[in-house]
Amino acid sequence: CDHILADPVETTCSHLFCRTCILKCLKVMGSYCPTCRYPCFPTDLVSPVKSFLNILNSLAVRCPVKECDEEVLLGKYCHHLSSHKEVKRKEIYTHVNKGGRPRQHLLSLTRRAQKHRLRELKLQVKAFAEKEEGGDIKAVCLTLFLLALRARNEHR
C-alpha cells in the first residue's frame, strides 16, 4: 500500500508488509512474495523482531485534526485519534493504512482488466508526448524502450 506499516508481518524471505495488505496480495496473486516471488503462505507470516517494532512505533506522526496539529508517536496514533470523537466532521481523519486491493502484475489480470490498464497507460503516454515531444508518440515509446534496455544493462 506504500503507507506506514500497519500490523506488520515478516515473510520467510525477510520482507515486511502490512498484515492485511500481504494477505490480500497472496489471495489475488498466489502464494509468492510480491517483492521477490519466493514461495510464501499465510501460515509463514511472523511478527517482526521487537527492536523493529519499537522503532516503527516511535515514529512521530502529525495529527490531521486542524485544531490539534500535535505530533504523536505512531504506537499511540489510534488512541490519540479516538480522543477527537467530539469533532463533527469525520473526513478530517486520515488512516495510517489505506488498505485496498494490491496492484496486480499486468500479465496476471483478466483480458478486460489488461485492456483497461493499457488504455490508461496509452493516455498517459499520449499526454506526455503532446507536452514534451510535439505529439510524436512513436518517438516517446522508442525512447522509453531504450531507457528500459539501458537500465537493465546497468544492473548486470
N, C-alpha and C positions, 0 to 999 in steps of 0.2 A: 504493500500500500504506500510505501515511501514516506510513512509517518513515523513518529517516535514509537518504539516497540510497546505494544500493549499486551500484557501477559505473555512475555517472551518465552520461546522454547528453542531448543537446540537440536539439530538433526545429527545423525551419526557421522555426517561429513563435516560437522562443526560450523554449519551456517545457522544464523539466528533469524527467526521470524516471529511475528505476532501469532499466537496460537490459532485464532480464528482465520487469519489470512492463509497460513500454511495448510490448515485442514480443508479450506475451500479449494485451494490450489491442487492439493492431492486428489480431491474428489473430481475436479474438472480435467486436470492434465494427466492424471495417472500417478502411480507410486514412485515418483522420481523427484529429487531435489530440484526446484526451479532454477537454482544457481548453477549447479554443476552436473545435473542429470544422474547423480548417484542414486541407486535404489533407496527409497525412503518410504516408510509406512507410519501411519498414525501411532502405532504402538512403540515406535522407535524414538519418539519425541521425548526429550527430557528437559527439565528445568536447567537453565544456565548456572554457572558457578555463582556462589553468593557474592563474591567480590564484584562481578559484573553487575549483578542486580543492585548492589549498593551504589555503584557509580551511576547507573541509569536512574535510580530513584532520587539521587542527589542533584540531578539536572534542574536548573531554575527555569520555570515557565511563567510567563506573564499572564495574569488573569485577564480574560477578554471582556469582562464586565466594565463598561465605561466609567462607572462611579468608583470602581475598586482600583484597577490598574496595579495590583500588588504582585510581586514576584513570589511564587510558591514553588516548593520542591515538587518534582514530578510525583514522588511517592505520596504526597498529600494533596495532589491536584483535585481528584474526585471529591475528597472530603471538603476541600475549600469551595468547590463549585456548589456543593449541596448547601452551603451556608448562604447562598444567594437565592434561595427559594422565594423570598419575598419580591424579587424582581418580576414584573409582569410579563415582559416580552421574553419568550423562550429562545428566539432566534439569535440572541447575542451569545449563547453558549457555543463554544467550539469544542468538538470532541478530539481527544488525543489521537484516536484511530478512526478513520472514516470507514473502514471495512470495505464492503463492496466486492464485486467479483474480480478476481485477479485477471490481469491481462493475459490472454492466451496467445500462444505462438500461431502465426498466420496459417501454417500448414495443418494445425490440429483443429481448425474451425470448420464448420459446415460450409458448403459452397456458397450459400446465401450470405453467411457472415463474412466469408472471404471477399465476395463482391462488394459488400458494404464497406469493409475496411480499406480495400483497394480504391474505391471511389473517393473515400476521404483523402487518401494519400495523393491521388491524382489531382484533386482540387488544391491541395497544399502545394504540390509541385507547380501547378499552373499559376497559382498566385505568386509564388516565388519567381517563376520565370518572367512573368509580366513586370514584376517590381525590379528585378536585378538584370535580366538578360534581354529585355525588349520583347518578351513573349516567345523566345526560342526554347521550347520545351525539350527538344531533342538535345540541344547543347547542354542544358541543365542535367538531364538524365545521364549523358555520357560523362560529364564532369563528376557526378555523384558515383558512378560506376568506377571511374578511375581512382577517385579518392578512397573508395572501399577497398580496391585492389592494393593500393599503396599502403593503407593501414594494415591490411592483412600481412603484407610482406614485411612491414616494420616489426610485427610481433614475432616473427620467426627467428 
